[in-house]
Amino acid sequence: MIRVCPNCTDVDIDKLEELVPGNLEVECIGECGQHEGKFFGYINDELVIKETEEEFFEEVKKAK
């Protein structure tokens, strides 16, 4: 399961939904303001923080 915040994770939610249809939760994840300028979210209950959106999406693909 992938969990991201729609407000602070900086991840394109539409692109992410295409990568993991039906395996995405979009909600507050309790990390607001802690990783500014980074791309992050929970992938299988593990917080993943990356410098670029592409790096984050690569981690999502590995977890599929």
Number of C-alpha atoms within 10 A of each C-alpha: 15 21 21 26 20 15 11 21 24 17 21 13 16 9 11 19 15 10 15 15 10 10 12 18 16 14 11 14 16 10 15 12 9 9 14 12 13 17 22 26 25 18 19 13 10 11 14 15 17 17 12 14 18 12 15 20 19 11 15 20 12 8 12 12
